[in-house]
């Protein structure tokens, strides 16, 4: 108050007579929001499921390797060289357990014939009917419907669906070979924001406070690789799910057709009007990869994928992302590697050096670089917020990255790869050696 007196402002400040009622009113006004938030979060925490028993969480325990991805040292200028060649290294590794949902960053991982282990083993799909129909259309055809995969291309909010993979951990106090989570080879955890359905001043207060605190969310646990017994007990059934030109028989994990509550909530959150379902790829129905990929006669096995678009692995040069980011429109948000959903992010060389790679070695293992990655509108979605930009980076990419004669209408960034062996290891920091270069010609689906 003495400061206010010196400034001549004290006369404008109303004086409150000190009393018990005054102290209670002021204290209540100050602490009520915190009390409301505390109670709400307490009830929300109690409503969440505990961490999967007998398991440990897969992924980094440290800051993301991409935390400094915008640093100029990754722009490709002043490239370090060793024996006259760029010193390429693996900077970051990613898996996406559910197609088009948020990924999991790894420090090391296993590469199998279908790509990174645990990558894109699940996929959301919506039920679509055959339209248009007419009065003369047979009833059986009118009733025909198909499950079709969905991605951020059409539903940008999928970027905000978090995924976690929990693996059996013998050091866990709750570990047991009879534990269902252990028998299923781990657990997939799905998290997405809860909708604030409260109305009125109280509801708005709760909504505001929870948004400040990070928001409440649903948490769902799914057996990663359900056993036959779990399939029966959980009433999982098999159905065809259309992804591009393939329709593999897949395991239906949850569906709004079956009135599964959590996926009904997710359906509302995503704004989907059709039925929604979560599918898991079947090991017996993996999709074989041909097109630009090497054949069985060369590899010793025919490469396959789960719910990837076309190829097992996607590698991305961070210097190329820097180069694109420098050319974007002023109103575009900063561009990062995760806009392009890579499995392997590398650094150490100049932008676009990867365009001509045909075969490389990462660590101790070889990989065939099958083709360039033709880009769609998905990179326009901010991977952190799930908000789609109206034009970038697609607009800028198309001005100078339509470089493949196999698809001259679309831009390219990144490369698609096939592992040379059916099982190998990879880790952050591995050296990347270019073994062979040559021409590429993209073959469309």
Secondary structure by P-SEA (a helix, b strand, c coil): caaaaaacccccbbbbcccaaaaaaaaaaacaaaaaaaaaaaaaaaaccccccccccccccccccccccccccccccccccccccccccccccccccccccbbbbbcbbbbccccccccccbbbbbbbcccccccccccccccbbbbbbbccccccccccbbbbbbcccccccccccccccccccbbbbbbbbbbcccccaaaaaaaaaaaaacbbbbbbbccccccaaaaaaabbbbbbbbcccccccccccccccccccaaaaaaaaaccccccbbbbbbccccccccccccccccccbbbbbcccccccbbbbbaaaaaaaaaaccccccccccccccccbbbccccccccccccbbbcccbbbbbcccccccccccccccccccccccaaaaaaaccccccccccccccbbbbbbccccccccccbbbbbcbbbbbbbbcc
